[in-house]
Amino acid sequence: MRQPSRFRLAQEEVYRIRKISLDVANAEQKGKELLHSEKELRAALTLAQGQQAEADVALKAAEEAARSEGSDPGVPILLFGNRQNFGRPRPTKQ
């Protein structure tokens, strides 16, 4: 069996090094994209948290206004004690 020539070994080594270089460049680009996505997601989270805080304040004010006005028998008053279940269907009694 014939041994690979030095030239062939050198070509393979150059190919391997170029592939590593390309892999590093791709990884760097992906890292930049992920950092950009993280910044966008953090900004969206901060915005959502601010909106939630504003909604909590508005809800509390509405609840206080409903309590201070008393209840009108013709108008049902909805109380949202558990905000985690907001928007979910209520369980039916069987």
BALOBA-1460 file (C-alpha; in Angstrom, 3 decimals):
// residues 94
<rec num="1" residu="m" x="0.000" y="0.000" z="0.000"/>
<rec num="2" residu="r" x="1.353" y="3.381" z="-0.976"/>
<rec num="3" residu="q" x="1.874" y="6.165" z="1.579"/>
<rec num="4" residu="p" x="0.163" y="9.512" z="0.887"/>
<rec num="5" residu="s" x="2.572" y="12.099" z="-0.451"/>
<rec num="6" residu="r" x="3.665" y="15.104" z="1.565"/>
<rec num="7" residu="f" x="1.854" y="17.292" z="-0.937"/>
<rec num="8" residu="r" x="-1.400" y="15.382" z="-0.395"/>
<rec num="9" residu="l" x="-1.003" y="15.582" z="3.405"/>
<rec num="10" residu="a" x="-0.323" y="19.313" z="3.183"/>
<rec num="11" residu="q" x="-3.442" y="19.807" z="1.038"/>
<rec num="12" residu="e" x="-5.562" y="17.922" z="3.564"/>
<rec num="13" residu="e" x="-4.130" y="20.003" z="6.395"/>
<rec num="14" residu="v" x="-4.858" y="23.254" z="4.514"/>
<rec num="15" residu="y" x="-8.417" y="22.060" z="3.849"/>
<rec num="16" residu="r" x="-8.867" y="21.183" z="7.546"/>
<rec num="17" residu="i" x="-7.551" y="24.600" z="8.666"/>
<rec num="18" residu="r" x="-9.778" y="26.457" z="6.184"/>
<rec num="19" residu="k" x="-12.797" y="24.486" z="7.391"/>
<rec num="20" residu="i" x="-11.979" y="25.399" z="11.003"/>
<rec num="21" residu="s" x="-11.639" y="29.045" z="9.976"/>
<rec num="22" residu="l" x="-15.030" y="28.938" z="8.230"/>
<rec num="23" residu="d" x="-16.617" y="27.231" z="11.263"/>
<rec num="24" residu="v" x="-15.221" y="29.952" z="13.547"/>
<rec num="25" residu="a" x="-16.534" y="32.716" z="11.262"/>
<rec num="26" residu="n" x="-19.976" y="31.076" z="11.168"/>
<rec num="27" residu="a" x="-20.001" y="30.694" z="14.946"/>
<rec num="28" residu="e" x="-19.040" y="34.360" z="15.400"/>
<rec num="29" residu="q" x="-21.856" y="35.443" z="13.076"/>
<rec num="30" residu="k" x="-24.360" y="33.235" z="14.901"/>
<rec num="31" residu="g" x="-23.164" y="34.700" z="18.218"/>
<rec num="32" residu="k" x="-23.759" y="38.243" z="16.935"/>
<rec num="33" residu="e" x="-27.254" y="37.262" z="15.768"/>
<rec num="34" residu="l" x="-28.053" y="35.706" z="19.150"/>
<rec num="35" residu="l" x="-26.838" y="38.805" z="21.005"/>
<rec num="36" residu="h" x="-29.033" y="40.983" z="18.794"/>
<rec num="37" residu="s" x="-32.020" y="38.689" z="19.444"/>
<rec num="38" residu="e" x="-31.330" y="38.773" z="23.181"/>
<rec num="39" residu="k" x="-31.343" y="42.588" z="23.155"/>
<rec num="40" residu="e" x="-34.652" y="42.640" z="21.261"/>
<rec num="41" residu="l" x="-36.201" y="40.083" z="23.605"/>
<rec num="42" residu="r" x="-35.040" y="41.951" z="26.706"/>
<rec num="43" residu="a" x="-36.548" y="45.178" z="25.326"/>
<rec num="44" residu="a" x="-39.836" y="43.393" z="24.599"/>
<rec num="45" residu="l" x="-39.842" y="41.889" z="28.095"/>
<rec num="46" residu="t" x="-39.219" y="45.286" z="29.691"/>
<rec num="47" residu="l" x="-42.053" y="46.793" z="27.641"/>
<rec num="48" residu="a" x="-44.428" y="43.958" z="28.578"/>
<rec num="49" residu="q" x="-43.537" y="44.287" z="32.262"/>
<rec num="50" residu="g" x="-44.262" y="48.020" z="32.106"/>
<rec num="51" residu="q" x="-47.597" y="47.374" z="30.415"/>
<rec num="52" residu="q" x="-48.453" y="44.759" z="33.038"/>
<rec num="53" residu="a" x="-47.650" y="47.206" z="35.834"/>
<rec num="54" residu="e" x="-49.856" y="49.861" z="34.203"/>
<rec num="55" residu="a" x="-52.673" y="47.328" z="33.767"/>
<rec num="56" residu="d" x="-52.375" y="46.284" z="37.431"/>
<rec num="57" residu="v" x="-52.667" y="49.920" z="38.522"/>
<rec num="58" residu="a" x="-55.677" y="50.484" z="36.236"/>
<rec num="59" residu="l" x="-57.351" y="47.303" z="37.476"/>
<rec num="60" residu="k" x="-56.811" y="48.255" z="41.096"/>
<rec num="61" residu="a" x="-58.264" y="51.711" z="40.434"/>
<rec num="62" residu="a" x="-61.294" y="50.189" z="38.699"/>
<rec num="63" residu="e" x="-61.841" y="47.752" z="41.565"/>
<rec num="64" residu="e" x="-61.620" y="50.607" z="44.083"/>
<rec num="65" residu="a" x="-64.040" y="52.713" z="42.024"/>
<rec num="66" residu="a" x="-66.501" y="49.812" z="41.852"/>
<rec num="67" residu="r" x="-66.286" y="49.296" z="45.604"/>
<rec num="68" residu="s" x="-66.707" y="53.008" z="46.408"/>
<rec num="69" residu="e" x="-69.718" y="53.383" z="44.103"/>
<rec num="70" residu="g" x="-71.494" y="50.375" z="45.597"/>
<rec num="71" residu="s" x="-73.235" y="47.795" z="43.529"/>
<rec num="72" residu="d" x="-76.138" y="48.480" z="41.210"/>
<rec num="73" residu="p" x="-78.400" y="45.401" z="41.051"/>
<rec num="74" residu="g" x="-78.823" y="45.907" z="37.306"/>
<rec num="75" residu="v" x="-75.085" y="45.837" z="36.557"/>
<rec num="76" residu="p" x="-72.990" y="42.764" z="37.333"/>
<rec num="77" residu="i" x="-69.601" y="43.464" z="38.933"/>
<rec num="78" residu="l" x="-66.723" y="41.268" z="37.843"/>
<rec num="79" residu="l" x="-63.893" y="40.774" z="40.281"/>
<rec num="80" residu="f" x="-60.601" y="39.356" z="39.084"/>
<rec num="81" residu="g" x="-59.011" y="37.947" z="42.182"/>
<rec num="82" residu="n" x="-56.727" y="35.484" z="40.388"/>
<rec num="83" residu="r" x="-55.067" y="37.257" z="37.464"/>
<rec num="84" residu="q" x="-53.247" y="34.102" z="36.342"/>
<rec num="85" residu="n" x="-56.588" y="32.654" z="35.228"/>
<rec num="86" residu="f" x="-57.652" y="35.778" z="33.345"/>
<rec num="87" residu="g" x="-58.885" y="34.841" z="29.889"/>
<rec num="88" residu="r" x="-59.231" y="31.164" z="30.694"/>
<rec num="89" residu="p" x="-62.677" y="29.555" z="30.741"/>
<rec num="90" residu="r" x="-64.122" y="29.012" z="34.185"/>
<rec num="91" residu="p" x="-64.681" y="25.409" z="35.261"/>
<rec num="92" residu="t" x="-68.305" y="24.358" z="35.097"/>
<rec num="93" residu="k" x="-70.045" y="22.999" z="38.163"/>
<rec num="94" residu="q" x="-71.294" y="19.466" z="37.805"/>
